Amino acid sequence: MNYRHSFHAGNFADLVKHALLLRLIAERQAAGPLTVFDTHAGAGLYDLTGDAARSKEAEAGVARLMAAGGGLPAPIQALADQVAALNPDGGVRFYPGSPLLTARALRPGDVYRGFELRDEVKALLDEALSDFPEATAEEGDGYDALPTAMNGARGSLVLIDPPFERGDDYHRAADAAIAARRADPGGVVAIWTPLKDMETFDGFLRRLAPAGSALVAEARLRPLTNPMKMNGCAMVMLNASPAIEAAAKDVCAWVAETLGDTGARAEVWRT
């Protein structure tokens, strides 16, 4: 499955990923200066009249979020506020990726380092981060760059969000997470994955097991019966606190109940 950020920007999976990312950032900042490493940064900012208009996934994701009104769970509301700030004239034309969401949340002393393999996307990322000197984009393979980049890191937050274009992405994502935990045992690692079928996902979790217990937050929009479709998504988080677990339950439940088909459900559990 090819999961290009621009094609799927603003879909239900982005809502799960980005609502939890904002919550993780806020929690880590409460403990002191924060360094965020993002292995697959993407463009940073997405115009939903581009690739995403062809997929129409944003219409079933962020567009419905922004039309939902009040009463949203706090982590979902925080994301909605960020989207609204990028669309001051109303509507939902622009959607922030993980780099821009993170950059906008950084405080003095915090750092963001995002890695992007494709040079044309790296140019877009540079533009998206141009107003944030504490946020930098680096061209390269985030999997390979992460161990060196994390040398000496303490209290970091690592986001591993590959496009799943390659057959080895599940293996490399798990291996990168294990390396990140070894580099910074006190840091938090969050890995986003699609949910297509349980065999693939269970294999990923088995490979990740040497990193220790994980918090698994699943939002399933439909039963996992068609491995050719993204039936749901998961954020798998290492060293996640009980407060993050509570936020994950709120986020996944809202997404499943509001955006899911018949048979949709949320599951949040620890390995």
C-alpha positions in Angstrom: 0.0 0.0 0.0 1.3 3.4 -1.0 0.6 5.9 1.8 1.7 9.3 0.4 1.2 12.1 3.0 -0.2 14.6 0.4 -2.7 12.1 -0.9 -4.1 11.2 2.5 -3.7 14.6 4.3 -6.5 15.4 6.7 -8.0 11.9 6.7 -9.2 10.1 9.8 -5.8 8.6 10.4 -4.2 12.1 10.5 -6.8 13.1 13.1 -5.7 10.2 15.3 -2.0 10.8 14.8 -2.0 14.5 15.1 -4.3 14.8 18.1 -2.1 12.4 20.0 1.1 14.1 18.8 -0.1 17.4 20.2 -0.9 15.8 23.5 2.5 14.0 23.6 4.3 17.3 22.9 2.4 19.1 25.7 3.2 16.4 28.2 6.9 16.2 27.3 7.2 20.0 27.5 6.0 19.9 31.1 9.1 17.9 32.0 11.5 20.4 30.4 13.1 21.4 27.1 12.0 19.0 24.3 13.6 17.7 21.2 11.3 16.1 18.6 12.7 13.8 15.9 10.4 13.1 12.9 11.7 10.3 10.7 9.3 10.8 7.8 8.4 14.5 7.9 6.6 15.1 4.6 5.8 18.6 3.3 4.7 20.1 6.6 1.6 21.9 5.1 -0.9 20.5 2.7 -3.3 22.3 0.4 -6.4 20.1 0.4 -7.3 21.3 -3.1 -4.3 19.3 -4.4 -3.7 15.6 -4.1 -6.1 15.2 -1.2 -9.0 16.5 -3.3 -8.6 13.5 -5.6 -8.7 11.0 -2.7 -11.6 12.8 -1.0 -10.3 11.4 2.3 -10.1 14.9 3.9 -13.8 15.3 3.2 -14.4 12.3 5.4 -11.9 13.4 8.0 -10.9 16.9 8.9 -13.8 18.5 7.0 -16.2 16.5 9.3 -14.2 17.5 12.3 -14.4 21.2 11.6 -18.1 20.9 11.0 -18.7 19.0 14.3 -19.2 22.0 16.5 -18.6 21.9 20.2 -18.4 19.1 22.7 -15.2 17.6 21.3 -12.7 15.7 23.5 -9.9 18.0 24.5 -7.2 16.4 22.3 -9.5 16.6 19.3 -10.4 20.2 20.0 -6.7 21.1 20.3 -6.2 19.8 16.7 -9.3 21.6 15.5 -7.9 24.8 16.9 -4.7 24.4 15.0 -6.6 23.7 11.7 -8.8 26.8 12.3 -5.7 29.0 12.9 -4.4 28.0 9.4 -7.7 28.8 7.8 -8.6 32.2 9.2 -11.2 32.8 6.5 -13.1 29.7 7.3 -13.3 26.4 5.5 -10.6 23.7 5.5 -8.2 24.4 2.6 -5.0 24.0 4.5 -4.0 21.1 6.8 -0.9 21.0 9.0 1.4 18.0 8.9 3.4 16.8 11.9 6.3 19.2 11.3 4.2 22.4 11.3 2.0 21.2 14.2 5.2 20.6 16.2 6.9 23.8 15.1 3.9 25.9 16.2 4.0 24.3 19.6 7.7 24.7 20.3 8.8 26.9 23.2 12.2 28.6 23.6 14.8 25.8 24.1 12.7 23.2 22.2 14.0 21.7 19.0 12.4 19.9 16.0 14.4 17.9 13.5 12.5 16.4 10.6 14.0 14.1 8.0 12.6 13.8 4.4 14.0 11.6 1.8 12.6 13.2 -1.3 14.3 16.5 -2.4 11.2 18.0 -3.9 9.2 17.4 -0.7 12.2 18.6 1.4 11.9 22.0 -0.4 8.2 22.2 0.6 9.1 21.3 4.2 11.8 24.1 4.3 9.1 26.6 3.2 6.6 25.4 5.8 9.2 25.7 8.6 10.7 29.0 7.4 9.2 31.0 10.2 10.4 28.7 12.9 14.2 28.8 13.4 14.1 26.1 16.1 12.6 23.7 13.6 14.9 22.3 10.9 14.5 19.9 8.0 17.2 17.5 6.9 17.3 15.6 3.6 17.9 11.9 4.1 16.6 8.5 5.2 15.1 9.1 8.7 15.6 5.5 9.6 19.3 5.7 9.0 19.8 9.2 10.4 17.9 8.6 13.7 20.6 6.8 15.8 23.2 9.5 15.1 20.8 12.4 15.4 19.7 11.1 18.9 23.3 10.9 20.2 23.1 12.5 23.7 19.3 13.1 23.5 17.4 13.1 26.8 13.6 13.3 27.2 13.0 13.2 23.5 9.9 12.5 21.5 10.4 10.4 18.3 7.7 10.2 15.7 8.0 7.4 13.2 5.5 7.8 10.4 6.6 6.1 7.2 4.6 6.2 4.0 4.5 2.3 3.8 5.6 2.4 0.2 8.2 -0.3 0.8 7.7 -3.9 1.9 10.2 -3.5 4.8 8.7 -0.4 6.4 7.1 -2.4 9.2 10.4 -4.0 10.0 12.4 -0.8 9.7 9.9 1.2 11.8 10.1 -1.3 14.6 13.9 -1.5 14.4 14.1 2.4 14.5 11.9 2.5 17.5 14.0 -0.1 19.4 17.1 2.0 18.5 15.5 5.2 19.7 14.6 3.6 23.0 18.2 2.5 23.5 19.5 5.9 22.6 17.2 7.7 25.0 15.5 5.3 27.6 13.6 8.2 29.1 12.1 9.4 25.8 8.8 8.6 24.1 8.5 6.9 20.8 5.3 7.0 18.7 4.9 4.9 15.6 1.9 5.4 13.3 0.8 2.4 11.2 -2.2 1.6 9.0 -4.4 -1.2 10.0 -5.2 -3.5 7.1 -5.2 -7.0 8.7 -4.2 -8.4 12.1 -1.5 -10.7 10.7 0.6 -7.8 9.5 0.0 -5.7 12.6 0.7 -8.6 15.0 4.0 -9.3 13.2 5.0 -5.6 13.7 4.2 -5.8 17.4 6.3 -9.0 17.8 9.3 -7.3 16.1 8.8 -4.3 18.4 8.7 -6.4 21.6 12.4 -5.9 22.5 11.6 -2.2 23.1 9.4 -3.1 26.0 5.7 -2.7 26.7 3.8 -0.5 24.3 0.6 1.4 24.4 -1.5 0.5 21.3 -4.2 3.0 20.3 -6.4 1.6 17.5 -9.2 3.4 15.6 -10.9 0.9 13.3 -13.4 2.3 10.8 -14.5 -1.1 9.6 -13.7 -4.7 10.4 -10.2 -5.9 9.3 -11.5 -8.1 6.5 -10.0 -6.5 3.4 -6.2 -6.4 3.6 -6.1 -4.2 0.4 -7.8 -1.3 2.3 -6.8 0.9 5.2 -9.5 -0.3 7.5 -8.1 1.7 10.5 -4.9 3.0 12.0 -2.9 2.7 15.1 -0.5 4.8 17.2 1.9 2.5 19.0 3.6 4.4 21.8 6.6 3.4 23.9 7.0 4.9 27.4 3.6 6.5 27.3 2.0 7.7 30.5 -1.5 6.9 31.9 -2.5 10.4 30.9 -1.7 9.6 27.3 -3.6 6.4 27.5 -6.7 8.3 28.6 -6.2 10.8 25.8 -5.9 7.9 23.3 -9.1 6.4 24.5 -10.9 9.7 23.9 -9.3 10.3 20.5 -9.9 6.8 19.1 -13.4 6.5 20.4 -14.4 9.8 18.8 -12.9 9.0 15.5 -14.4 5.5 15.4 -17.8 6.6 16.5 -18.0 9.7 14.4 -16.2 8.7 11.2 -16.5 4.9 11.2 -18.7 2.5 9.3 -20.9 -0.2 10.7 -18.6 -2.3 12.9 -16.3 0.5 13.7 -14.6 0.4 17.1 -11.7 1.8 19.2 -9.3 -0.3 21.2 -6.6 1.0 23.5 -4.4 -1.6 25.2 -0.9 -2.3 26.4 1.3 -5.1 25.2 
